[in-house]
Amino acid sequence: MHNGVYRTRRQNVLSSGGERALGNLLGATRAAALTVVADGATTNELAARLHISPAAASHHTRVLREAGLIVSTRDRNHVLHTLTAAGAELLGAGRRT
């Protein structure tokens, strides 16, 4: 269930006008996830930074991966998510707007 606390924390990640437009395109949580993954993040790190469950973070990364915006690399018990060229371009376009 979503509440104002989660919404506010996601909006802190998406603060500029272009990033808000990106949020309108992808959804606030998925756009925030893309922004966090720009620095490289594991599923647990992503969940912690966005204040969502690891299962929700996994779902969002799966959607972003299937869209070709991120790549996920497993290392034992951790999965590291990074941007693809398309993800970096989309994120960069959102920051320039």
TIMI-2910 file (N, C-alpha, C, CB; in pm, 1 decimal, decimal comma, always signed):
<rs>
+----------+----------+----------+----------+----------+----------+----------+----------+----------+----------+----------+----------+------+
!      n_x !      n_y !      n_z !     ca_x !     ca_y !     ca_z !      c_x !      c_y !      c_z !     cb_x !     cb_y !     cb_z ! resn !
+----------+----------+----------+----------+----------+----------+----------+----------+----------+----------+----------+----------+------+
!    +84,3 !   -117,0 !     +0,0 !     +0,0 !     +0,0 !     +0,0 !    +89,1 !   +123,7 !     +0,0 !    -96,0 !     -0,4 !   +121,5 !  Met !
!    +56,3 !   +222,5 !    -79,8 !   +134,9 !   +344,7 !    -88,8 !    +81,5 !   +447,2 !     +9,0 !   +133,5 !   +400,8 !   -231,8 !  His !
!   +171,3 !   +525,2 !    +63,5 !   +129,6 !   +633,9 !   +150,6 !   +215,5 !   +755,8 !   +122,0 !   +139,3 !   +593,0 !   +299,6 !  Asn !
!   +185,8 !   +865,7 !   +184,7 !   +256,6 !   +989,9 !   +159,4 !   +404,7 !   +984,1 !   +188,8 !   +196,2 !  +1097,5 !   +238,6 !  Gly !
!   +446,3 !   +903,5 !   +286,4 !   +588,0 !   +893,4 !   +321,0 !   +666,4 !   +839,6 !   +202,9 !   +608,3 !   +803,4 !   +444,3 !  Val !
!   +619,7 !   +730,6 !   +142,8 !   +688,7 !   +673,7 !    +28,3 !   +690,1 !   +771,7 !    -88,7 !   +623,0 !   +542,3 !    -13,3 !  Tyr !
!   +578,2 !   +832,1 !   -114,9 !   +568,4 !   +923,9 !   -227,3 !   +667,2 !  +1038,7 !   -210,5 !   +425,4 !   +977,7 !   -240,8 !  Arg !
!   +676,8 !  +1094,3 !    -92,3 !   +767,3 !  +1205,9 !    -66,4 !   +912,3 !  +1163,6 !    -87,2 !   +747,4 !  +1259,3 !    +76,1 !  Thr !
!   +950,4 !  +1046,4 !    -38,9 !  +1088,7 !  +1001,8 !    -53,3 !  +1122,8 !   +978,0 !   -199,5 !  +1112,8 !   +874,3 !    +27,9 !  Arg !
!  +1030,6 !   +923,9 !   -276,7 !  +1055,8 !   +905,0 !   -419,4 !  +1070,8 !  +1039,7 !   -488,8 !   +942,4 !   +823,7 !   -484,5 !  Arg !
!   +988,5 !  +1136,7 !   -450,1 !   +995,6 !  +1267,2 !   -512,8 !  +1127,6 !  +1335,9 !   -482,5 !   +880,1 !  +1353,8 !   -467,3 !  Gln !
!  +1189,9 !  +1307,8 !   -368,2 !  +1320,8 !  +1364,6 !   -337,9 !  +1424,7 !  +1318,7 !   -438,4 !  +1364,1 !  +1326,6 !   -197,1 !  Asn !
!  +1413,8 !  +1196,1 !   -488,7 !  +1507,4 !  +1145,9 !   -588,6 !  +1480,6 !  +1213,3 !   -722,9 !  +1496,5 !   +992,0 !   -601,7 !  Val !
!  +1354,8 !  +1244,0 !   -751,0 !  +1315,3 !  +1304,4 !   -878,1 !  +1278,1 !  +1450,0 !   -854,5 !  +1196,9 !  +1227,0 !   -942,6 !  Leu !
!  +1376,2 !  +1536,3 !   -844,7 !  +1348,6 !  +1672,8 !   -802,6 !  +1336,5 !  +1774,0 !   -916,4 !  +1454,8 !  +1716,9 !   -710,6 !  Ser !
!  +1404,7 !  +1754,9 !  -1029,1 !  +1399,6 !  +1854,9 !  -1135,2 !  +1280,0 !  +1832,8 !  -1226,3 !  +1528,1 !  +1852,3 !  -1216,5 !  Ser !
!  +1247,0 !  +1933,1 !  -1305,6 !  +1133,7 !  +1923,0 !  -1397,0 !  +1147,3 !  +1810,2 !  -1496,2 !  +1116,3 !  +2051,1 !  -1470,5 !  Gly !
!  +1267,1 !  +1791,3 !  -1553,0 !  +1289,2 !  +1683,6 !  -1648,9 !  +1274,3 !  +1547,3 !  -1584,7 !  +1426,3 !  +1696,1 !  -1711,2 !  Gly !
!  +1319,7 !  +1535,2 !  -1461,9 !  +1306,8 !  +1408,1 !  -1392,0 !  +1161,5 !  +1381,6 !  -1354,0 !  +1395,3 !  +1406,7 !  -1267,2 !  Glu !
!  +1084,8 !  +1487,3 !  -1329,8 !   +941,0 !  +1467,7 !  -1306,1 !   +874,7 !  +1417,2 !  -1433,0 !   +873,7 !  +1599,2 !  -1258,8 !  Arg !
!   +918,0 !  +1468,7 !  -1548,5 !   +864,0 !  +1420,1 !  -1675,5 !   +898,7 !  +1273,1 !  -1694,6 !   +917,9 !  +1503,7 !  -1793,4 !  Ala !
!  +1019,1 !  +1235,2 !  -1656,5 !  +1059,4 !  +1095,3 !  -1662,5 !   +970,2 !  +1011,3 !  -1571,2 !  +1207,9 !  +1079,5 !  -1622,8 !  Leu !
!   +937,2 !  +1065,3 !  -1455,3 !   +845,6 !   +998,1 !  -1363,6 !   +707,7 !   +981,1 !  -1424,3 !   +835,3 !  +1075,2 !  -1233,8 !  Gly !
!   +663,3 !  +1079,6 !  -1499,9 !   +534,2 !  +1068,2 !  -1567,5 !   +536,3 !   +958,0 !  -1672,3 !   +496,1 !  +1201,0 !  -1632,2 !  Asn !
!   +649,4 !   +939,4 !  -1736,6 !   +662,9 !   +837,1 !  -1839,8 !   +673,4 !   +697,7 !  -1779,1 !   +785,1 !   +865,5 !  -1926,6 !  Leu !
!   +761,3 !   +680,3 !  -1683,2 !   +790,2 !   +548,1 !  -1626,9 !   +711,5 !   +516,0 !  -1500,8 !   +935,7 !   +537,3 !  -1597,2 !  Leu !
!   +661,9 !   +615,8 !  -1433,7 !   +606,3 !   +601,2 !  -1299,7 !   +711,1 !   +649,1 !  -1201,1 !   +563,8 !   +453,1 !  -1270,3 !  Gly !
!   +668,3 !   +708,7 !  -1092,0 !   +761,9 !   +771,2 !   -997,6 !   +862,8 !   +672,8 !   -940,7 !   +685,6 !   +835,5 !   -884,2 !  Ala !
!   +817,7 !   +555,6 !   -900,8 !   +910,2 !   +460,0 !   -839,1 !  +1008,6 !   +406,5 !   -940,5 !   +833,8 !   +344,7 !   -775,3 !  Thr !
!   +961,7 !   +373,0 !  -1060,2 !  +1051,6 !   +317,5 !  -1160,9 !  +1151,8 !   +423,4 !  -1207,5 !   +971,4 !   +263,0 !  -1280,7 !  Arg !
!  +1109,2 !   +547,8 !  -1220,9 !  +1201,8 !   +655,2 !  -1258,7 !  +1305,0 !   +677,1 !  -1149,0 !  +1125,1 !   +786,3 !  -1286,8 !  Ala !
!  +1261,7 !   +670,5 !  -1023,6 !  +1355,5 !   +683,6 !   -911,5 !  +1453,6 !   +567,0 !   -911,6 !  +1279,6 !   +689,9 !   -776,6 !  Ala !
!  +1404,1 !   +446,7 !   -941,8 !  +1492,1 !   +329,2 !   -948,8 !  +1597,0 !   +348,5 !  -1057,0 !  +1410,5 !   +200,7 !   -976,0 !  Ala !
!  +1556,6 !   +399,4 !  -1172,3 !  +1650,9 !   +423,2 !  -1281,2 !  +1757,4 !   +522,9 !  -1237,3 !  +1577,7 !   +474,4 !  -1406,8 !  Leu !
!  +1717,2 !   +625,4 !  -1164,8 !  +1810,9 !   +726,2 !  -1115,8 !  +1911,1 !   +664,8 !  -1017,7 !  +1734,7 !   +841,6 !  -1048,6 !  Thr !
!  +1863,8 !   +580,9 !   -927,0 !  +1952,5 !   +515,8 !   -829,4 !  +2047,8 !   +419,9 !   -899,6 !  +1870,0 !   +440,2 !   -722,5 !  Val !
!  +1997,3 !   +345,1 !   -996,2 !  +2080,1 !   +247,1 !  -1068,0 !  +2190,1 !   +316,3 !  -1147,8 !  +1993,1 !   +161,6 !  -1161,8 !  Val !
!  +2174,6 !   +442,9 !  -1177,7 !  +2278,5 !   +516,2 !  -1251,1 !  +2412,4 !   +507,9 !  -1179,0 !  +2237,9 !   +663,3 !  -1269,6 !  Ala !
!  +2410,5 !   +497,4 !  -1047,5 !  +2533,4 !   +485,0 !   -968,5 !  +2574,0 !   +340,1 !   -948,6 !  +2516,1 !   +551,9 !   -833,6 !  Asp !
!  +2492,6 !   +246,5 !   -999,4 !  +2514,0 !   +104,3 !   -973,5 !  +2456,4 !    +71,4 !   -837,0 !  +2665,4 !    +67,0 !   -980,9 !  Gly !
!  +2371,2 !    -27,2 !   -830,7 !  +2308,8 !    -62,4 !   -702,7 !  +2263,9 !   -207,3 !   -705,3 !  +2189,1 !    +30,5 !   -672,0 !  Ala !
!  +2275,1 !   -273,0 !   -590,5 !  +2218,8 !   -406,7 !   -576,9 !  +2068,8 !   -391,8 !   -550,2 !  +2289,8 !   -487,7 !   -461,8 !  Thr !
!  +1998,0 !   -502,1 !   -558,1 !  +1854,7 !   -499,1 !   -531,5 !  +1826,8 !   -448,4 !   -390,5 !  +1793,8 !   -638,3 !   -550,9 !  Thr !
!  +1902,5 !   -495,9 !   -292,9 !  +1882,1 !   -451,4 !   -154,3 !  +1916,1 !   -304,0 !   -135,8 !  +1966,4 !   -535,5 !    -59,2 !  Asn !
!  +2021,5 !   -256,3 !   -200,7 !  +2055,6 !   -113,8 !   -192,6 !  +1945,2 !    -29,4 !   -254,9 !  +2190,3 !    -85,8 !   -262,8 !  Glu !
!  +1894,5 !    -74,6 !   -367,4 !  +1786,1 !     -3,0 !   -435,4 !  +1663,4 !     +3,2 !   -345,1 !  +1750,8 !    -71,3 !   -570,1 !  Leu !
!  +1627,9 !   -109,9 !   -285,3 !  +1512,2 !   -114,9 !   -195,4 !  +1530,9 !    -18,3 !    -78,4 !  +1490,4 !   -258,5 !   -143,0 !  Ala !
!  +1648,8 !    -17,7 !    -20,2 !  +1675,8 !    +70,2 !    +94,5 !  +1668,1 !   +216,9 !    +54,6 !  +1813,9 !    +39,6 !   +154,2 !  Ala !
!  +1726,8 !   +252,0 !    -58,2 !  +1727,6 !   +393,0 !   -100,8 !  +1589,7 !   +443,3 !   -137,9 !  +1820,7 !   +411,5 !   -218,6 !  Arg !
!  +1505,0 !   +354,4 !   -190,2 !  +1369,7 !   +395,9 !   -230,2 !  +1265,8 !   +367,7 !   -123,0 !  +1329,7 !   +325,9 !   -358,3 !  Leu !
!  +1308,0 !   +304,1 !    -13,2 !  +1216,4 !   +270,8 !    +96,3 !  +1101,4 !   +183,8 !    +47,2 !  +1161,7 !   +398,4 !   +160,9 !  His !
!  +1138,7 !    +81,4 !    -30,0 !  +1042,9 !    -17,7 !    -78,1 !  +1095,7 !   -155,7 !    -40,2 !  +1020,5 !     -5,8 !   -233,5 !  Ile !
!  +1014,1 !   -256,9 !    -54,8 !  +1058,7 !   -392,1 !    -20,4 !  +1155,0 !   -444,4 !   -127,0 !   +937,5 !   -487,7 !     -5,4 !  Ser !
!  +1241,5 !   -538,3 !    -91,6 !  +1328,4 !   -599,6 !   -192,2 !  +1249,1 !   -665,3 !   -305,7 !  +1418,6 !   -702,8 !   -126,3 !  Pro !
!  +1132,7 !   -721,9 !   -273,8 !  +1049,4 !   -782,0 !   -378,1 !  +1000,3 !   -676,3 !   -477,1 !   +929,7 !   -855,0 !   -315,2 !  Ala !
!   +961,4 !   -560,3 !   -426,1 !   +917,7 !   -451,4 !   -514,2 !  +1034,8 !   -400,6 !   -597,8 !   +856,6 !   -335,6 !   -431,8 !  Ala !
!  +1152,5 !   -389,1 !   -537,0 !  +1271,6 !   -346,0 !   -610,8 !  +1303,4 !   -445,2 !   -721,2 !  +1392,5 !   -330,9 !   -516,2 !  Ala !
!  +1292,1 !   -572,6 !   -691,6 !  +1316,5 !   -676,2 !   -791,2 !  +1218,2 !   -666,2 !   -906,8 !  +1308,0 !   -814,0 !   -727,3 !  Ser !
!  +1093,8 !   -640,1 !   -875,2 !   +991,7 !   -624,1 !   -979,6 !  +1026,3 !   -505,9 !  -1070,4 !   +851,7 !   -603,9 !   -916,4 !  His !
!  +1059,7 !   -391,8 !  -1011,0 !  +1091,2 !   -273,1 !  -1090,5 !  +1215,8 !   -294,0 !  -1176,1 !  +1110,6 !   -152,2 !   -999,3 !  His !
!  +1317,0 !   -361,7 !  -1121,0 !  +1437,0 !   -386,0 !  -1201,0 !  +1407,7 !   -482,5 !  -1315,5 !  +1549,8 !   -441,6 !  -1112,9 !  Thr !
!  +1318,1 !   -578,7 !  -1293,9 !  +1281,5 !   -670,6 !  -1402,4 !  +1216,7 !   -593,7 !  -1517,5 !  +1185,5 !   -780,8 !  -1350,7 !  Arg !
!  +1126,7 !   -502,7 !  -1485,1 !  +1059,9 !   -423,3 !  -1588,7 !  +1161,7 !   -335,7 !  -1661,8 !   +947,8 !   -335,7 !  -1526,7 !  Val !
!  +1250,6 !   -270,9 !  -1587,5 !  +1352,9 !   -186,2 !  -1650,1 !  +1448,8 !   -269,4 !  -1735,5 !  +1431,6 !   -109,2 !  -1542,6 !  Leu !
!  +1482,6 !   -389,6 !  -1688,1 !  +1571,2 !   -478,3 !  -1765,2 !  +1502,9 !   -522,9 !  -1893,9 !  +1611,9 !   -601,6 !  -1680,9 !  Arg !
!  +1375,7 !   -561,9 !  -1885,7 !  +1302,4 !   -605,7 !  -2005,0 !  +1284,6 !   -492,1 !  -2105,4 !  +1165,8 !   -661,6 !  -1965,4 !  Glu !
!  +1284,3 !   -367,8 !  -2057,0 !  +1275,0 !   -251,4 !  -2145,0 !  +1410,3 !   -214,3 !  -2204,3 !  +1217,7 !   -132,8 !  -2069,2 !  Ala !
!  +1517,0 !   -284,1 !  -2161,6 !  +1650,3 !   -256,8 !  -2213,8 !  +1717,2 !   -136,2 !  -2152,5 !  +1643,4 !   -238,6 !  -2359,7 !  Gly !
!  +1668,5 !    -91,1 !  -2035,6 !  +1723,8 !    +28,2 !  -1972,6 !  +1832,0 !     -1,9 !  -1870,0 !  +1614,3 !   +105,6 !  -1907,2 !  Leu !
!  +1832,4 !   -124,1 !  -1816,6 !  +1936,2 !   -164,9 !  -1721,8 !  +1983,1 !   -305,5 !  -1755,6 !  +1884,1 !   -158,4 !  -1575,8 !  Ile !
!  +2098,5 !   -340,1 !  -1702,5 !  +2150,1 !   -476,6 !  -1710,4 !  +2177,2 !   -521,3 !  -1567,4 !  +2280,5 !   -485,6 !  -1800,2 !  Val !
!  +2149,6 !   -647,4 !  -1539,3 !  +2167,2 !   -700,6 !  -1404,0 !  +2268,0 !   -814,6 !  -1408,1 !  +2031,6 !   -748,9 !  -1344,5 !  Ser !
!  +2363,8 !   -809,2 !  -1317,5 !  +2470,0 !   -908,8 !  -1312,0 !  +2469,6 !   -974,4 !  -1174,8 !  +2608,0 !   -844,9 !  -1342,2 !  Thr !
!  +2456,9 !  -1107,0 !  -1173,3 !  +2454,9 !  -1180,0 !  -1045,9 !  +2596,9 !  -1211,9 !  -1001,7 !  +2372,2 !  -1310,3 !  -1058,2 !  Arg !
!  +2623,0 !  -1189,9 !   -872,2 !  +2748,4 !  -1229,6 !   -808,9 !  +2712,0 !  -1297,3 !   -677,5 !  +2844,7 !  -1106,1 !   -786,1 !  Asp !
!  +2707,5 !  -1428,5 !   -679,2 !  +2665,5 !  -1510,8 !   -565,1 !  +2524,8 !  -1473,0 !   -522,5 !  +2763,2 !  -1494,9 !   -446,6 !  Arg !
!  +2510,3 !  -1411,8 !   -403,9 !  +2377,8 !  -1379,0 !   -351,8 !  +2332,3 !  -1237,3 !   -384,3 !  +2376,3 !  -1398,0 !   -203,9 !  Asn !
!  +2410,3 !  -1164,4 !   -461,5 !  +2377,2 !  -1025,2 !   -492,5 !  +2357,6 !  -1008,9 !   -642,1 !  +2487,4 !   -929,6 !   -441,9 !  His !
!  +2270,4 !   -914,8 !   -677,7 !  +2251,1 !   -879,6 !   -817,5 !  +2279,5 !   -730,5 !   -829,0 !  +2105,8 !   -915,7 !   -868,1 !  Val !
!  +2378,8 !   -696,0 !   -911,3 !  +2415,5 !   -556,5 !   -933,6 !  +2345,6 !   -506,6 !  -1059,2 !  +2569,7 !   -540,2 !   -945,8 !  Leu !
!  +2279,0 !   -393,5 !  -1048,1 !  +2207,0 !   -333,5 !  -1160,4 !  +2282,2 !   -208,9 !  -1205,6 !  +2059,8 !   -298,6 !  -1121,2 !  His !
!  +2301,9 !   -196,8 !  -1336,0 !  +2366,2 !    -79,3 !  -1395,0 !  +2287,2 !    -37,9 !  -1518,6 !  +2515,8 !   -108,3 !  -1431,3 !  Thr !
!  +2308,3 !    +84,8 !  -1562,0 !  +2237,8 !   +135,8 !  -1679,7 !  +2296,4 !    +79,9 !  -1808,2 !  +2242,6 !   +288,0 !  -1682,7 !  Leu !
!  +2210,6 !    +59,7 !  -1906,2 !  +2256,2 !    +33,8 !  -2042,3 !  +2274,9 !   +170,1 !  -2108,5 !  +2153,9 !    -57,3 !  -2122,6 !  Thr !
!  +2325,3 !   +170,6 !  -2230,6 !  +2339,4 !   +297,0 !  -2304,1 !  +2202,6 !   +363,7 !  -2321,3 !  +2405,7 !   +272,8 !  -2442,7 !  Ala !
!  +2099,7 !   +283,8 !  -2348,8 !  +1964,9 !   +339,0 !  -2365,7 !  +1913,3 !   +398,7 !  -2234,7 !  +1868,3 !   +230,0 !  -2415,7 !  Ala !
!  +1939,6 !   +331,0 !  -2123,3 !  +1898,1 !   +382,3 !  -1993,0 !  +1968,4 !   +511,7 !  -1959,4 !  +1924,7 !   +280,0 !  -1884,9 !  Gly !
!  +2098,2 !   +518,5 !  -1986,9 !  +2175,1 !   +640,8 !  -1959,6 !  +2126,3 !   +755,0 !  -2047,3 !  +2326,0 !   +617,0 !  -1982,6 !  Ala !
!  +2094,2 !   +724,8 !  -2172,1 !  +2044,3 !   +829,1 !  -2262,4 !  +1908,7 !   +880,1 !  -2215,9 !  +2034,2 !   +775,9 !  -2406,5 !  Glu !
!  +1820,0 !   +790,0 !  -2178,5 !  +1688,3 !   +830,7 !  -2129,6 !  +1701,7 !   +912,2 !  -2001,9 !  +1599,0 !   +707,9 !  -2105,2 !  Leu !
!  +1783,5 !   +867,0 !  -1910,5 !  +1803,0 !   +939,0 !  -1784,9 !  +1866,8 !  +1075,5 !  -1811,4 !  +1890,6 !   +856,4 !  -1687,8 !  Leu !
!  +1964,4 !  +1079,7 !  -1899,5 !  +2028,7 !  +1207,8 !  -1933,7 !  +1932,2 !  +1304,0 !  -1998,4 !  +2146,4 !  +1185,1 !  -2026,2 !  Gly !
!  +1844,4 !  +1254,8 !  -2083,9 !  +1744,0 !  +1340,1 !  -2148,4 !  +1648,1 !  +1395,2 !  -2044,4 !  +1666,6 !  +1261,9 !  -2256,8 !  Ala !
!  +1612,7 !  +1313,6 !  -1944,5 !  +1524,9 !  +1359,3 !  -1838,4 !  +1589,0 !  +1467,0 !  -1753,5 !  +1484,5 !  +1243,9 !  -1751,9 !  Gly !
!  +1719,7 !  +1459,6 !  -1737,3 !  +1790,6 !  +1560,0 !  -1655,4 !  +1812,1 !  +1689,6 !  -1732,2 !  +1925,9 !  +1505,0 !  -1608,3 !  Arg !
!  +1818,3 !  +1683,3 !  -1865,5 !  +1841,3 !  +1803,8 !  -1945,6 !  +1714,9 !  +1884,2 !  -1966,7 !  +1899,9 !  +1767,0 !  -2079,3 !  Arg !
!  +1598,4 !  +1821,8 !  -1954,9 !  +1472,5 !  +1889,7 !  -1985,2 !  +1440,1 !  +1994,1 !  -1882,8 !  +1359,6 !  +1791,0 !  -1993,9 !  Thr !
+----------+----------+----------+----------+----------+----------+----------+----------+----------+----------+----------+----------+------+
</rs>
